[in-house]
């Protein structure tokens, strides 16, 4: 187990995307945001000794952080083989237990294992509108507890989606999420967008 401060330091040393794919909206979650978010999940009892799915894991920031906080097993799911390879390398660099991680190169809609907790930072739908909806649709099929990042403008959609699927929802964080200059169409060094993290929990 690591402390919150050491978690942030370890995550800051992980390798990011080499050549981000704009159609997949590949942005790395900043280590300070990831550590704050994961520590909250840990304090809620939703990480330690739990089986977790990191849907759209990218380079593995969230899932690796969960393992550092004592998760029993993490499924890393991403349809980008390049991103998944970086996630594997990041995992291997920390010498974590080999049987604690499963890496799957596939669309999240094809992942059907039931898990204790879903953590996800899906595409925000900047390039493909509602790209994040498919992640939520799969998440509610496989878990009773979901933590998910979305643009703050999605609040009403999240509320309605949760209600329609028998979940309660609440926003637990609001971040100014920095999108660093990494795509050919970017004109600013860093563009900040307001992003919320929601916790969805199935109602009894």
Secondary structure, DSSP 8 states (H G I E B T S, - for coil): ---HHHHHHHHHTS---SS--GGGT-----HHHHHHHHHHHHHTTSSTT-EEEEET-TTSHHHHHHHHTT-SEEEEEES-HHHHHHHHHHHHHTT--GGGEEEEES-GGG-----SEEEE----SSSSTTTTHHHHHHHHHH-SEEEEEEEGGGHHHHHHHHHHTTEEEEEEEEEEEEEES-STT--SSEEEEEEEEEEEEE--
